[in-house]
Amino acid sequence: MRQLIRTLIKIFKIICALYLTIFSIGFFFPTHIRENAISVYDSLSTAENVPIDIWASLIITLSLILLFGIKTLQRLFLAKGNIKKFWNEI
């Protein structure tokens, strides 16, 4: 059971790293992704009654993506292509 939970956490960290990578690459290439992110932020910030639950969930999600994504990408680059070493370090 403990091994299953560790594997799921590792998969979650890899998904966060992939999301962070795709999101950061999206800022360099297509402009419609940037415009969509700005329009979502504008619509949430100008809405009259946005519940605190939405803001809290957005902040928690973004902080988890940044925390796990940056650490996982750093470990991926330090592993230098050794996937077994990378999987054990996560």
RORO-330805 format. One line per field, with one value per residue: residue number from 1; x, y, z of N, C-alpha, C in turn; residue in three letters. Coordinates in nm, 2 decimals, padded with zeros to 4 digits. Atoms other than C-alpha are relative to their C-alpha. Example, Ala and Ser with C-alpha at 12.3 -4.5 7.8 and 13.67 -1.06 7.14 Angstrom:
<rs>
nr	c(1, 2)
n.xx	c(00.09, -00.09)
n.yy	c(-00.12, -00.11)
n.zz	c(00.00, 00.00)
ca.xx	c(01.23, 01.37)
ca.yy	c(-00.45, -00.11)
ca.zz	c(00.78, 00.71)
c.xx	c(00.09, -00.08)
c.yy	c(00.12, 00.11)
c.zz	c(00.00, 00.08)
rest	c(ALA, SER)
</rs>
This chain:
<rs>
nr	c(1, 2, 3, 4, 5, 6, 7, 8, 9, 10, 11, 12, 13, 14, 15, 16, 17, 18, 19, 20, 21, 22, 23, 24, 25, 26, 27, 28, 29, 30, 31, 32, 33, 34, 35, 36, 37, 38, 39, 40, 41, 42, 43, 44, 45, 46, 47, 48, 49, 50, 51, 52, 53, 54, 55, 56, 57, 58, 59, 60, 61, 62, 63, 64, 65, 66, 67, 68, 69, 70, 71, 72, 73, 74, 75, 76, 77, 78, 79, 80, 81, 82, 83, 84, 85, 86, 87, 88, 89, 90)
n.xx	c(00.08, -00.09, -00.07, 00.10, 00.01, -00.12, 00.01, 00.10, -00.06, -00.10, 00.07, 00.05, -00.11, -00.03, 00.10, -00.02, -00.11, 00.04, 00.09, -00.09, -00.08, 00.09, 00.04, -00.11, -00.03, 00.11, -00.03, -00.10, 00.04, 00.13, 00.05, 00.14, 00.00, -00.02, 00.12, 00.10, -00.03, 00.02, 00.15, 00.05, -00.03, 00.09, 00.14, 00.02, -00.02, 00.11, 00.13, 00.04, 00.00, -00.07, -00.02, -00.14, -00.04, -00.07, -00.14, -00.08, -00.04, -00.10, -00.13, -00.06, -00.03, -00.11, -00.12, -00.04, -00.06, -00.13, -00.09, -00.04, -00.06, -00.13, -00.09, -00.01, -00.08, -00.14, -00.05, -00.01, -00.12, -00.11, -00.02, -00.07, 00.05, 00.01, 00.14, 00.01, -00.05, 00.11, 00.12, -00.03, -00.02, 00.12)
n.yy	c(-00.12, -00.12, -00.01, -00.05, -00.14, -00.06, 00.00, -00.10, -00.13, -00.02, -00.03, -00.13, -00.09, 00.00, -00.07, -00.14, -00.05, -00.01, -00.12, -00.12, -00.01, -00.03, -00.14, -00.10, -00.01, -00.07, -00.15, -00.03, 00.02, -00.05, -00.11, 00.02, 00.06, -00.11, -00.08, 00.08, -00.01, -00.14, -00.02, 00.07, -00.08, -00.12, 00.03, 00.03, -00.11, -00.10, 00.05, -00.06, 00.10, 00.13, 00.06, 00.01, 00.14, 00.00, -00.06, 00.09, 00.12, -00.04, -00.03, 00.13, 00.07, -00.07, 00.02, 00.13, 00.02, -00.06, 00.07, 00.13, -00.01, -00.04, 00.10, 00.12, -00.04, -00.01, 00.13, 00.05, -00.05, 00.05, 00.15, 00.01, 00.11, 00.12, 00.01, 00.07, -00.09, -00.11, 00.05, 00.02, -00.12, -00.07)
n.zz	c(00.00, -00.01, 00.13, 00.09, -00.03, 00.04, 00.15, 00.04, -00.03, 00.10, 00.12, -00.02, 00.01, 00.14, 00.07, -00.03, 00.07, 00.14, 00.01, -00.01, 00.12, 00.11, -00.02, 00.02, 00.15, 00.06, 00.00, 00.10, 00.14, 00.05, -00.08, -00.04, -00.14, -00.09, 00.00, -00.08, -00.14, -00.05, 00.00, -00.11, -00.12, 00.00, -00.03, -00.14, -00.09, 00.01, -00.04, -00.13, -00.11, 00.02, -00.13, -00.05, 00.03, 00.13, -00.01, -00.08, 00.08, 00.11, -00.06, -00.04, 00.12, 00.06, -00.08, 00.01, 00.13, -00.01, -00.10, 00.05, 00.14, 00.01, -00.07, 00.08, 00.11, -00.04, -00.02, 00.14, 00.06, -00.07, 00.03, 00.13, 00.09, -00.07, -00.04, -00.12, -00.10, -00.02, -00.07, -00.14, -00.07, -00.02)
ca.xx	c(00.00, 00.28, 00.46, 00.13, 00.10, 00.46, 00.41, 00.10, 00.29, 00.57, 00.33, 00.16, 00.49, 00.57, 00.24, 00.30, 00.64, 00.49, 00.22, 00.48, 00.69, 00.40, 00.28, 00.62, 00.68, 00.33, 00.45, 00.72, 00.54, 00.16, 00.01, -00.35, -00.25, -00.12, -00.43, -00.65, -00.47, -00.49, -00.87, -00.93, -00.75, -00.94, -01.27, -01.21, -01.07, -01.35, -01.63, -01.84, -01.89, -01.62, -01.62, -01.30, -01.31, -01.22, -00.93, -00.81, -00.82, -00.64, -00.37, -00.32, -00.32, -00.07, 00.16, 00.16, 00.24, 00.52, 00.66, 00.65, 00.72, 01.03, 01.18, 01.10, 01.24, 01.56, 01.59, 01.53, 01.81, 02.04, 01.98, 02.12, 01.91, 01.93, 01.56, 01.61, 01.81, 01.54, 01.26, 01.44, 01.52, 01.17)
ca.yy	c(00.00, 00.24, 00.16, 00.24, 00.58, 00.66, 00.57, 00.79, 01.08, 01.04, 01.04, 01.35, 01.52, 01.43, 01.56, 01.89, 01.92, 01.85, 02.11, 02.37, 02.29, 02.31, 02.63, 02.80, 02.70, 02.83, 03.18, 03.16, 03.04, 03.08, 03.41, 03.27, 03.08, 03.40, 03.59, 03.31, 03.32, 03.70, 03.69, 03.43, 03.64, 03.95, 03.79, 03.65, 03.97, 04.19, 03.96, 04.09, 03.78, 03.53, 03.30, 03.27, 02.89, 02.96, 03.19, 02.95, 02.65, 02.84, 02.96, 02.61, 02.45, 02.70, 02.67, 02.29, 02.30, 02.54, 02.36, 02.01, 02.11, 02.30, 02.04, 01.76, 01.94, 02.01, 01.65, 01.55, 01.77, 01.65, 01.28, 01.35, 01.09, 00.82, 00.74, 00.49, 00.74, 01.01, 00.78, 00.69, 01.05, 01.18)
ca.zz	c(00.00, 00.09, -00.24, -00.43, -00.26, -00.33, -00.70, -00.72, -00.56, -00.81, -01.10, -00.96, -00.94, -01.30, -01.42, -01.24, -01.40, -01.75, -01.69, -01.58, -01.88, -02.13, -01.97, -01.97, -02.34, -02.42, -02.32, -02.57, -02.88, -02.93, -02.82, -02.79, -02.47, -02.32, -02.42, -02.27, -01.94, -01.92, -02.01, -01.74, -01.48, -01.59, -01.58, -01.23, -01.09, -01.23, -01.12, -00.84, -00.63, -00.67, -00.38, -00.17, -00.25, -00.61, -00.52, -00.26, -00.49, -00.77, -00.53, -00.39, -00.73, -00.87, -00.57, -00.59, -00.96, -00.90, -00.60, -00.74, -01.10, -01.04, -00.80, -01.04, -01.34, -01.15, -01.05, -01.42, -01.54, -01.27, -01.36, -01.71, -01.89, -01.63, -01.59, -01.31, -01.11, -01.17, -01.06, -00.74, -00.66, -00.69)
c.xx	c(00.09, 00.07, -00.10, -00.01, 00.12, 00.01, -00.09, 00.05, 00.10, -00.07, -00.07, 00.11, 00.05, -00.10, 00.01, 00.12, -00.03, -00.09, 00.08, 00.08, -00.08, -00.05, 00.11, 00.03, -00.12, 00.02, 00.09, -00.06, -00.14, -00.05, -00.15, 00.00, 00.02, -00.12, -00.11, 00.03, -00.03, -00.15, -00.06, 00.02, -00.09, -00.14, -00.02, 00.03, -00.10, -00.14, -00.04, 00.01, 00.07, 00.03, 00.15, 00.04, 00.07, 00.14, 00.09, 00.05, 00.10, 00.13, 00.07, 00.05, 00.13, 00.13, 00.05, 00.07, 00.14, 00.10, 00.05, 00.06, 00.14, 00.10, 00.02, 00.08, 00.15, 00.06, 00.02, 00.13, 00.12, 00.03, 00.07, -00.04, -00.01, -00.14, -00.02, 00.04, -00.11, -00.12, 00.03, 00.02, -00.13, -00.06)
c.yy	c(00.13, 00.02, 00.06, 00.15, 00.07, 00.01, 00.11, 00.14, 00.04, 00.04, 00.14, 00.11, 00.02, 00.08, 00.15, 00.06, 00.01, 00.12, 00.13, 00.02, 00.05, 00.15, 00.10, 00.01, 00.07, 00.15, 00.04, 00.00, 00.05, 00.12, -00.02, -00.06, 00.12, 00.09, -00.07, 00.01, 00.14, 00.02, -00.07, 00.08, 00.13, -00.02, -00.04, 00.12, 00.11, -00.05, 00.05, -00.09, -00.13, -00.05, -00.02, -00.14, -00.01, 00.05, -00.09, -00.12, 00.03, 00.03, -00.13, -00.08, 00.05, -00.02, -00.15, -00.03, 00.06, -00.07, -00.14, 00.00, 00.04, -00.10, -00.12, 00.03, 00.01, -00.14, -00.08, 00.04, -00.05, -00.15, -00.02, -00.12, -00.13, -00.01, -00.07, 00.09, 00.11, -00.06, -00.03, 00.13, 00.08, -00.02)
c.zz	c(00.00, -00.13, -00.11, 00.02, -00.05, -00.15, -00.05, 00.02, -00.11, -00.13, 00.00, -00.02, -00.15, -00.08, 00.03, -00.08, -00.15, -00.02, 00.00, -00.13, -00.12, 00.02, -00.02, -00.15, -00.07, 00.00, -00.10, -00.15, -00.04, 00.09, 00.05, 00.14, 00.10, 00.01, 00.08, 00.15, 00.05, 00.01, 00.12, 00.13, 00.01, 00.04, 00.15, 00.09, -00.01, 00.04, 00.13, 00.12, -00.03, 00.14, 00.04, -00.03, -00.13, 00.01, 00.08, -00.08, -00.11, 00.06, 00.04, -00.12, -00.07, 00.08, 00.00, -00.13, 00.00, 00.09, -00.06, -00.14, -00.01, 00.06, -00.09, -00.13, 00.03, 00.02, -00.14, -00.07, 00.07, -00.02, -00.13, -00.08, 00.07, 00.07, 00.14, 00.12, 00.03, 00.07, 00.14, 00.08, 00.03, 00.13)
rest	c(MET, ARG, GLN, LEU, ILE, ARG, THR, LEU, ILE, LYS, ILE, PHE, LYS, ILE, ILE, CYS, ALA, LEU, TYR, LEU, THR, ILE, PHE, SER, ILE, GLY, PHE, PHE, PHE, PRO, THR, HIS, ILE, ARG, GLU, ASN, ALA, ILE, SER, VAL, TYR, ASP, SER, LEU, SER, THR, ALA, GLU, ASN, VAL, PRO, ILE, ASP, ILE, TRP, ALA, SER, LEU, ILE, ILE, THR, LEU, SER, LEU, ILE, LEU, LEU, PHE, GLY, ILE, LYS, THR, LEU, GLN, ARG, LEU, PHE, LEU, ALA, LYS, GLY, ASN, ILE, LYS, LYS, PHE, TRP, ASN, GLU, ILE)
</rs>
